[in-house]
Amino acid sequence: MAVWGTSREMEELRREVDRVFQGFGGGRWPSFRRLAFLPGLAARQYPLVNLHEDKDNLYVEALAPSIDPEKLELNVQGTTLTISGVKQPQSDLPVEHYHRCERSAGRFVRSVELPYPVSDQGTAATYKQGLLLITLPKHESAKPKQISVQVG
């Protein structure tokens, strides 16, 4: 019988359980998003995003306060949008001076699956008052087409 119990195997098991429950944000399962910047506890779900569309574009609104917009990186590959950057700490206080620290800091990477392919022409991103606004034009193949009916 093999002895099981090394910390590496326990960590792999914990990560696998986290992956299984990652989609259960509501209900009786705790939201893993709250653990976003705690090392090793969950995948970072930062920044929080809203995704909506109109006839021609997809719009992503990412809540990202205290980010240097010059250090934000946006990448679209296929139907995946990746937002990455570094969130700086709000203060230079040493860690041992804190009694409670709930506002996170550090490197983040967030990938968002887009419902449609997007065009690389006309994409735009602006950062205003902690909100990153991204406009992604839909690819022509994703836009609705009107088909006329011939009466014969």
VOMARPA-81067 format. One record per residue: residue number from 1; x, y, z of N, C-alpha, C, O in turn. Coordinates in pm, whole numbers. Example, Ala and Ser with C-alpha at 12.3 -4.5 7.8 and 13.67 -1.06 7.14 Angstrom:
2
  num    n.c1    n.c2    n.c3   ca.c1   ca.c2   ca.c3    c.c1    c.c2    c.c3    o.c1    o.c2    o.c3
    1    1319    -569     780    1230    -450     780    1320    -330     780    1424    -332     846
    2    1285    -225     708    1367    -106     714    1290       3     787    1341     114     804
// end
This chain:
152
  num    n.c1    n.c2    n.c3   ca.c1   ca.c2   ca.c3    c.c1    c.c2    c.c3    o.c1    o.c2    o.c3
    1      84    -118       0       0       0       0      88     124       0     180     135      82
    2      61     218     -92     141     339    -103     100     439       3     -18     452      38
    3     198     510      54     171     615     150     141     743      73     219     784     -13
    4      27     805     103     -16     926      34     -28    1036     137     -90    1016     242
    5      28    1148     111      16    1255     209     119    1363     193     130    1450     279
    6     195    1359      87     292    1466      69     219    1596      41     107    1596     -10
    7     282    1704      73     217    1834      54     192    1863     -93      94    1929    -127
    8     278    1813    -182     259    1836    -324     132    1765    -372      54    1824    -447
    9     110    1642    -330     -10    1570    -371    -135    1634    -312    -239    1639    -379
   10    -127    1684    -191    -242    1751    -129    -273    1880    -205    -390    1912    -226
   11    -171    1953    -245    -192    2076    -319    -256    2047    -454    -346    2120    -496
   12    -213    1942    -523    -273    1905    -651    -420    1867    -633    -504    1903    -715
   13    -451    1795    -527    -589    1757    -500    -674    1881    -471    -786    1892    -521
   14    -621    1973    -392    -695    2095    -359    -724    2177    -485    -834    2228    -502
   15    -624    2188    -573    -644    2262    -698    -748    2195    -786    -828    2264    -850
   16    -749    2064    -790    -849    1993    -870    -989    2016    -815   -1084    2035    -891
   17   -1004    2013    -683   -1134    2041    -621   -1176    2184    -650   -1293    2208    -679
   18   -1083    2279    -642   -1114    2419    -676   -1165    2431    -819   -1261    2503    -845
   19   -1100    2360    -913   -1143    2365   -1052   -1284    2310   -1069   -1364    2364   -1146
   20   -1315    2203    -998   -1448    2142   -1008   -1555    2239    -961   -1660    2251   -1024
   21   -1529    2308    -849   -1630    2395    -790   -1624    2538    -841   -1705    2621    -799
   22   -1532    2571    -930   -1516    2708    -975   -1642    2763   -1039   -1670    2882   -1026
   23   -1717    2682   -1108   -1838    2729   -1174   -1956    2748   -1080   -2058    2805   -1121
   24   -1946    2702    -956   -2056    2713    -861   -2041    2839    -778   -2011    2831    -659
   25   -2063    2957    -839   -2047    3084    -767   -2159    3112    -671   -2138    3180    -571
   26   -2277    3062    -697   -2391    3092    -610   -2438    2969    -537   -2365    2870    -525
   27   -2559    2975    -487   -2615    2860    -417   -2547    2838    -284   -2513    2933    -214
   28   -2528    2714    -249   -2471    2685    -118   -2319    2677    -120   -2257    2659     -15
   29   -2257    2689    -238   -2111    2685    -248   -2057    2826    -234   -2115    2919    -289
   30   -1947    2844    -163   -1891    2979    -150   -1836    3028    -282   -1795    2949    -367
   31   -1836    3158    -298   -1781    3216    -420   -1630    3216    -410   -1573    3274    -318
   32   -1564    3152    -506   -1419    3147    -505   -1359    3279    -551   -1238    3300    -535
   33   -1441    3368    -608   -1391    3498    -653   -1341    3582    -537   -1253    3666    -555
   34   -1396    3562    -418   -1352    3641    -304   -1207    3612    -268   -1143    3693    -201
   35   -1156    3499    -311   -1020    3458    -277    -920    3496    -385    -810    3442    -390
   36    -957    3588    -471    -883    3614    -595    -735    3639    -577    -657    3588    -656
   37    -693    3715    -479    -552    3749    -468    -481    3673    -356    -365    3702    -327
   38    -546    3578    -295    -480    3499    -192    -397    3392    -260    -452    3311    -334
   39    -266    3389    -237    -179    3298    -312    -218    3152    -296    -233    3103    -184
   40    -236    3084    -408    -260    2942    -407    -400    2900    -370    -427    2780    -366
   41    -492    2992    -342    -624    2951    -297    -725    2941    -410    -817    2859    -402
   42    -712    3020    -512    -808    3014    -622    -754    3089    -742    -661    3170    -731
   43    -813    3062    -856    -775    3137    -975    -817    3282    -956    -922    3309    -898
   44    -737    3373   -1004    -767    3515    -987    -878    3556   -1082    -863    3546   -1204
   45    -987    3600   -1027   -1099    3649   -1106   -1103    3800   -1094   -1202    3858   -1048
   46    -997    3863   -1135    -985    4008   -1128    -935    4057   -1262    -841    3997   -1315
   47    -988    4157   -1317   -1096    4241   -1269   -1232    4178   -1295   -1246    4090   -1380
   48   -1333    4224   -1220   -1469    4180   -1244   -1517    4244   -1374   -1490    4362   -1399
   49   -1588    4167   -1456   -1625    4218   -1588   -1775    4203   -1614   -1841    4112   -1563
   50   -1826    4295   -1695   -1957    4284   -1758   -1932    4276   -1908   -1845    4345   -1961
   51   -2008    4191   -1975   -1995    4173   -2119   -2134    4188   -2180   -2226    4115   -2144
   52   -2149    4283   -2273   -2277    4300   -2341   -2250    4334   -2487   -2135    4354   -2527
   53   -2358    4340   -2566   -2341    4359   -2709   -2454    4444   -2767   -2559    4462   -2705
   54   -2429    4495   -2885   -2534    4550   -2969   -2518    4482   -3105   -2453    4379   -3116
   55   -2577    4539   -3207   -2575    4476   -3339   -2434    4459   -3395   -2405    4361   -3463
   56   -2345    4556   -3368   -2215    4558   -3431   -2096    4528   -3340   -1990    4489   -3388
   57   -2112    4545   -3209   -1997    4536   -3118   -2025    4453   -2994   -2139    4435   -2952
   58   -1915    4403   -2937   -1916    4348   -2802   -1852    4453   -2713   -1756    4518   -2753
   59   -1904    4470   -2592   -1850    4568   -2498   -1811    4496   -2370   -1889    4419   -2314
   60   -1691    4523   -2324   -1643    4468   -2198   -1619    4585   -2104   -1547    4679   -2138
   61   -1679    4578   -1987   -1656    4676   -1881   -1586    4604   -1768   -1644    4514   -1707
   62   -1463    4642   -1740   -1383    4574   -1637   -1360    4671   -1521   -1304    4779   -1539
   63   -1402    4631   -1402   -1384    4712   -1283   -1242    4691   -1231   -1210    4585   -1177
   64   -1157    4792   -1249   -1015    4778   -1217    -961    4905   -1153    -882    4976   -1216
   65   -1002    4937   -1030    -952    5060    -967    -804    5047    -930    -753    4937    -909
   66    -738    5160    -922    -598    5169    -878    -501    5097    -970    -400    5044    -925
   67    -532    5094   -1098    -444    5031   -1196    -379    5141   -1279    -444    5238   -1316
   68    -251    5126   -1307    -184    5216   -1399    -221    5173   -1540    -179    5066   -1584
   69    -299    5254   -1613    -343    5212   -1747    -228    5185   -1844    -244    5111   -1941
   70    -113    5245   -1818       4    5220   -1904      55    5077   -1891     121    5026   -1981
   71      24    5012   -1779      73    4876   -1754     -31    4769   -1783      -5    4650   -1763
   72    -149    4809   -1830    -250    4712   -1868    -215    4649   -2003    -166    4717   -2093
   73    -239    4522   -2015    -217    4451   -2141    -346    4382   -2181    -406    4310   -2102
   74    -389    4405   -2304    -509    4341   -2358    -469    4259   -2479    -390    4303   -2562
   75    -524    4139   -2488    -491    4050   -2598    -617    3972   -2637    -686    3918   -2550
   76    -646    3966   -2765    -757    3885   -2814    -698    3779   -2905    -627    3808   -3000
   77    -730    3654   -2873    -686    3543   -2956    -805    3450   -2973    -855    3391   -2877
   78    -850    3437   -3097    -971    3359   -3123   -1089    3427   -3058   -1120    3542   -3089
   79   -1156    3357   -2968   -1269    3417   -2897   -1237    3437   -2748   -1327    3436   -2664
   80   -1109    3455   -2717   -1068    3477   -2579   -1001    3612   -2564    -904    3642   -2632
   81   -1055    3694   -2474    -995    3822   -2438    -918    3802   -2308    -972    3751   -2211
   82    -792    3844   -2307    -710    3833   -2187    -671    3974   -2142    -619    4053   -2219
   83    -699    4002   -2015    -665    4129   -1952    -561    4099   -1845    -585    4014   -1759
   84    -446    4166   -1849    -344    4142   -1747    -279    4273   -1707    -283    4372   -1780
   85    -219    4272   -1590    -152    4390   -1539    -108    4369   -1396    -104    4257   -1347
   86     -76    4479   -1329     -32    4475   -1190    -112    4579   -1112    -119    4695   -1151
   87    -171    4536   -1003    -241    4628    -915    -146    4662    -800    -105    4574    -724
   88    -113    4789    -788     -17    4834    -687     -86    4844    -551    -205    4876    -544
   89     -12    4818    -443     -69    4836    -309    -102    4984    -286     -36    5072    -342
   90    -202    5010    -205    -245    5146    -178    -152    5219     -82    -156    5342     -74
   91     -70    5146     -11      12    5207      92     148    5138      97     163    5025      52
   92     247    5208     151     380    5150     166     403    5095     307     516    5067     345
   93     295    5078     383     309    5026     519     361    4883     516     324    4807     427
   94     445    4846     610     489    4707     620     371    4615     655     277    4658     722
   95     376    4493     610     268    4397     630     235    4379     778     118    4364     814
   96     336    4380     863     312    4356    1006     234    4469    1074     191    4452    1188
   97     215    4582    1009     138    4693    1067     -12    4681    1042     -90    4755    1100
   98     -52    4588     956    -193    4572     923    -262    4481    1023    -206    4379    1064
   99    -382    4518    1061    -469    4430    1139    -565    4357    1047    -606    4244    1075
  100    -600    4422     937    -687    4363     837    -647    4420     702    -623    4540     688
  101    -639    4333     602    -602    4377     467    -687    4299     368    -656    4184     335
  102    -795    4361     320    -887    4294     229    -877    4344      86    -925    4277      -6
  103    -816    4460      65    -798    4510     -71    -671    4449    -127    -563    4463     -69
  104    -686    4383    -237    -576    4304    -291    -482    4385    -378    -515    4494    -424
  105    -364    4329    -398    -263    4388    -486    -182    4274    -546    -179    4163    -493
  106    -116    4304    -657     -30    4204    -720     -64    4187    -867    -149    4257    -921
  107       4    4094    -931     -14    4066   -1073    -145    3991   -1093    -180    3904   -1013
  108    -217    4024   -1199    -341    3954   -1230    -347    3923   -1378    -287    3993   -1461
  109    -419    3818   -1411    -448    3779   -1549    -590    3728   -1549    -625    3639   -1471
  110    -672    3783   -1636    -812    3740   -1646    -844    3711   -1791    -824    3797   -1877
  111    -892    3593   -1818    -935    3556   -1953   -1086    3546   -1956   -1148    3485   -1869
  112   -1146    3608   -2057   -1290    3610   -2073   -1322    3548   -2208   -1271    3592   -2311
  113   -1407    3448   -2208   -1449    3385   -2332   -1557    3470   -2397   -1659    3500   -2336
  114   -1533    3510   -2521   -1627    3594   -2595   -1725    3505   -2671   -1688    3397   -2717
  115   -1851    3549   -2684   -1950    3464   -2752   -1933    3458   -2903   -1986    3368   -2968
  116   -1860    3554   -2961   -1843    3561   -3106   -1699    3595   -3140   -1627    3651   -3056
  117   -1656    3562   -3262   -1526    3612   -3308   -1535    3764   -3325   -1640    3817   -3359
  118   -1423    3832   -3303   -1420    3978   -3317   -1321    4017   -3425   -1230    3942   -3460
  119   -1342    4138   -3478   -1255    4192   -3580   -1141    4270   -3514   -1160    4328   -3407
  120   -1025    4271   -3576    -914    4349   -3521    -919    4495   -3567    -840    4577   -3522
  121   -1012    4527   -3655   -1029    4664   -3703   -1129    4736   -3613   -1241    4689   -3593
  122   -1088    4850   -3559   -1180    4932   -3481   -1190    4900   -3334   -1277    4954   -3265
  123   -1104    4814   -3282   -1107    4787   -3139   -1058    4911   -3064    -972    4985   -3113
  124   -1113    4933   -2946   -1075    5050   -2867   -1084    5015   -2719   -1167    4934   -2678
  125    -998    5078   -2640   -1001    5060   -2495    -973    5194   -2428    -880    5265   -2466
  126   -1053    5227   -2328   -1032    5348   -2250   -1040    5312   -2102   -1108    5218   -2063
  127    -969    5389   -2021    -968    5369   -1876   -1009    5500   -1812    -943    5603   -1830
  128   -1119    5497   -1736   -1169    5619   -1675   -1225    5587   -1536   -1315    5504   -1523
  129   -1171    5652   -1435   -1217    5640   -1297   -1229    5494   -1252   -1328    5455   -1190
  130   -1128    5415   -1282   -1124    5276   -1237   -1202    5178   -1321   -1213    5060   -1285
  131   -1257    5222   -1434   -1335    5135   -1521   -1266    5126   -1656   -1245    5227   -1723
  132   -1232    5005   -1696   -1171    4979   -1826   -1284    4945   -1923   -1355    4846   -1903
  133   -1301    5024   -2026   -1406    5004   -2125   -1344    4958   -2256   -1261    5029   -2314
  134   -1382    4842   -2303   -1325    4783   -2424   -1437    4763   -2525   -1540    4705   -2494
  135   -1415    4812   -2647   -1510    4792   -2757   -1446    4699   -2858   -1337    4726   -2908
  136   -1513    4590   -2888   -1462    4489   -2981   -1565    4471   -3093   -1671    4414   -3070
  137   -1535    4519   -3213   -1629    4501   -3324   -1645    4352   -3358   -1548    4277   -3363
  138   -1769    4313   -3380   -1795    4174   -3418   -1737    4148   -3556   -1738    4235   -3643
  139   -1689    4028   -3576   -1644    3985   -3708   -1768    3976   -3797   -1877    3946   -3749
  140   -1751    4001   -3926   -1864    3999   -4019   -1943    3868   -4011   -2065    3868   -4026
  141   -1874    3757   -3988   -1944    3628   -3982   -2033    3617   -3858   -2123    3534   -3856
  142   -2010    3700   -3756   -2090    3695   -3633   -2208    3791   -3636   -2296    3782   -3550
  143   -2212    3882   -3732   -2321    3979   -3739   -2446    3915   -3798   -2436    3829   -3886
  144   -2564    3955   -3750   -2687    3899   -3806   -2707    3942   -3952   -2676    4055   -3990
  145   -2756    3853   -4030   -2781    3879   -4172   -2931    3875   -4199   -3001    3789   -4147
  146   -2978    3968   -4279   -3119    3970   -4320   -3131    3888   -4448   -3056    3910   -4543
  147   -3223    3797   -4452   -3246    3715   -4570   -3384    3746   -4623   -3483    3733   -4552
  148   -3390    3787   -4748   -3521    3819   -4807   -3586    3691   -4858   -3519    3601   -4909
  149   -3715    3685   -4844   -3793    3569   -4887   -3854    3600   -5022   -3923    3700   -5037
  150   -3831    3515   -5119   -3887    3530   -5253   -4021    3456   -5259   -4030    3340   -5219
  151   -4122    3522   -5308   -4252    3458   -5324   -4259    3404   -5467   -4243    3479   -5563
  152   -4285    3276   -5479   -4282    3217   -5613   -4405    3160   -5661   -4410    3109   -5773
// end
